[in-house]
Amino acid sequence: MTTRCGTIALAGRPNAGKSSLLNRLVGQKIAIVSPKAQTTRHPVAGVLTEGDCQFVFLDLPGYQTRHVNGLNRSLNRRASEGARDCDVTVLVLEAGRYGAADREVLERIPAEQRVVAAINKIDLLEDSAEVLPLLERLQKERTFAALVPVSARTGKNVPELLKVLREQLPEGPFAYPADQLTDRDERFFAAEIVREKLFLLLGQDLPYRCEVTVDSFKEEGRRPKESSFRRIEATVWVERDSQKPIVLGAGGSLLKRIGTAARRDMERLFGGKVYLGLWVKVRRDWTSDPRLLRQLGYQ
């Protein structure tokens, strides 16, 4: 049987819904999401195998210029390289909203790259015909392999998007086992889940100054008929001494809420009980320090 397999970059400006679309495509939440822009920092591969075709989706950081520091330069570089190096790029746009930030992302995708435009959030339109002007505009700006209106929230037209992408993928062997969903391990997801809760429970700007590292990840109790138990110790890093008490909250109440919400998500994802210990520490100006960024995997 001839098989197809290829890499597909999900590119776009912040908050276009790339991570939500990835989760919908693979059928499970593997990328963290929040209402705040630039939640995604680390590329996450989502693997979907359907019959003789394997899709390897790469969720890229949203290209943005709001915060100019070493961290965001690194994220923008990752976004540009990912959109260039994959077999196909899906440009994720927001229905009813197309502007300079979207055009800047499009301009950074090489002219020779195959691009499919996924116009997301069509479920928010009062009339589906409202998407037609954007489709006409896009056709004038670049030659796309296809233009597909979709909704990551409801799943509308996602099968049509997969059908279009299948036609763009090269023939070749599968890159992953057919039952594998991602290239990342549980330790990675533990850190990402904590970071998601920081974005959801902290103020507008502080989450961008936070990072999470897992200091210890131990799995216990894997004997037959015994539920697994994971003991996880993690650190939330901030840039200033003044930020630490904000993350902690009065009497540590906010950090407790963050930990409780994160632990529950981990237990659902890992399928077993979790002990999560969280600490807050200061790494001064880590978002601009090249040495610290390298240690955290951003260089």
Order of alpha helices (4+ residues) and beta strands (2+ residues): beta-alpha-beta-beta-alpha-beta-alpha-beta-alpha-beta-alpha-alpha-beta-beta-alpha-alpha-beta-alpha
